[in-house]
Amino acid sequence: MKIVVVGAGKVGYSLAQRLVQDEHDVYVIEKSPERIKNLENNLDVYLVQGNGSSISLLQEIGVEDIGMLIAVTDSDEVNILACMIGKAAGIPKTIARVRDNEYESNINASIRERLGIDLFINPEMVTAREIYKILKTPAALDVEDFASGAVRLAEFKIRNNLDITGIPLHSLTLPSNVLVVGIMRGGEMIIPHGGSTLEYMDNVFFLGAKESIDEIEVWLHESTSPTQRVIIIGAGLIGRNLTILLEKDGYDVKVIEKNIDRCEKLAAQVDRSIVIHGDGTDIDLLQAEEISDNDVIICLTDDDKLNLLVALLAKHLGVPKAFVRVGRLEYITLMEQVGIDVAFSPRLLTSGQILRLIREGENLINISTFEGSKAEAVEIEITATSSLMNQYLKDLRFPGKALVGAVVRDEHTIVPKGDTLLLEGDHIVIFTLPEHVNALLSYVSD
């Protein structure tokens, strides 16, 4: 597909990079010559310097065969205008990045349609919701639901139950309706087979019925006490969105922020949460606020090194779990290696949300990325025209490395075996590597 990305900032760059990997023809429109130069040296895309809301520029690119326009500049208004003009010029799908929650909460589908925008995406709210979802499963590093919530994929680290290490998966007794679909070891994603083993400090991906995934925490000897007390460092847009979400759900939240204006803005939006004007690196302040009494610290400043420092300091002072926002993607693996429990990238989460719309088709229901795009889970519906219908799993020849981890039939979740027969209406969840996703989607659509 020919796709135009307006804006070459962090989100635009990450998105263009993913689209190139998916073999789309990508055109990036950017005003800044410095950002254009940065992309010239790093990405195989068509670069156009100029205004993304210019109809003449779109016509110059060839608007008649553009399949999608995605506007991700730093300005909500520019993004909306670019999408409106793109839709008026005949572009079938448009996506606008917006950071103002007013657009998401107060503009319904009919207004979006009249504006010419198929999707508003708010990176800060996407990130806040992702953190909130992970907090609901205390021992998990990542969580994603499929098949309308019937199936859950959760990532856990092997650290307490060493009785299960070194044993082939076919000899392990997992909770019923659960399958190991991925193992992250030494920075490499492994799609396991029956002879694969779990090892100390592996990150393991379990897929199965939602209620069965809850039993994994007990199976791994992980603490099942719910997270209640949260301390957040940084009251930017992500911090404000997350604080409001957590307060509404009854969490006890403290926020530390150096900027007094941000403190005042957040304090005016919450009722019970405590907002503290101060420096999150001040050990005296952290001890005065009894940081060790908290269940988790979430560091959300724009400074990766500061986030890492504060998180490690908090863990040293007794906070059990640390979440860290990461701007530079290459830091994610490093942070996990030095003891950070969850490292996440807002731009990766945002690009993943956008890719769902780009890839959607007759069969594709949902798609999610994990571990900095080192793995993807794909939910597919078996339709009457699908080549997979009435096929046994053992007879399928998926391209590349892929594993069917769950089949949902009539609201019942099945952990599949080789003799599982796929029927019309089934939803299957496949765990695979990113480089195989395009070929996989073509295979299941034929």
Salt bridges, closest charged atoms under 4 A:
ASP22 OD2 - ARG359 NH2 2.62
GLU30 OE1 - ARG35 NH1 3.82
ASP65 OD1 - LYS2 NZ 2.87
ASP74 OD2 - ARG35 NH2 3.82
ASP74 OD1 - ARG97 NH1 3.77
GLU104 OE2 - ARG129 NH1 3.06
ASP118 OD2 - LYS87 NZ 2.84
GLU124 OE2 - ARG99 NH2 3.01
GLU130 OE1 - LYS133 NZ 3.29
GLU144 OE1 - LYS133 NZ 3.05
GLU144 OE2 - ARG356 NH2 3.50
ASP145 OD1 - ARG152 NE 2.75
ASP202 OD2 - ARG185 NH2 2.69
GLU222 OE2 - ARG159 NE 3.30
ASP249 OD2 - LYS136 NZ 2.67
ASP252 OD1 - ARG272 NH1 3.81
GLU257 OE1 - ARG262 NH1 3.90
GLU289 OE1 - LYS254 NZ 3.13
ASP295 OD1 - ARG229 NH2 3.43
ASP302 OD1 - ARG325 NH2 3.78
GLU330 OE2 - ARG328 NH2 2.78
ASP341 OD1 - ARG159 NH1 3.61
ASP341 OD2 - LYS315 NZ 2.83
GLU360 OE2 - LYS93 NZ 3.00
GLU376 OE2 - ARG18 NH2 2.71
GLU376 OE1 - ARG359 NH1 2.75
GLU379 OE2 - HIS427 ND1 2.73
ASP426 OD2 - ARG409 NH2 2.67
